[in-house]
């Protein structure tokens, strides 16, 4: 909405600035969530189940969830 408002007002420079700010915030959010999930994957695995086999599956899936979080952050901004 902010970018559309700036473009409508004829301020392409402000629209570009707003775009880069939003992208930067999305990247910061993406990195924070992804790194946190990856860092606590073993703790997270045992938070849901005490069975070793289930926990190992969770540990294997968390990197994919981190990657999905990265893609979701960028997609949410660009859509």
Long-range contacts (C-beta under 8 A, 24 or more apart in sequence): 22-77, 23-77, 26-73, 26-74, 26-76, 26-77, 27-73, 29-73, 30-69, 30-70, 30-73, 30-74, 33-66, 33-69, 33-73, 34-66, 34-67, 34-69, 34-70, 35-66, 37-62, 37-65, 37-66, 37-69, 38-62, 38-63, 38-66
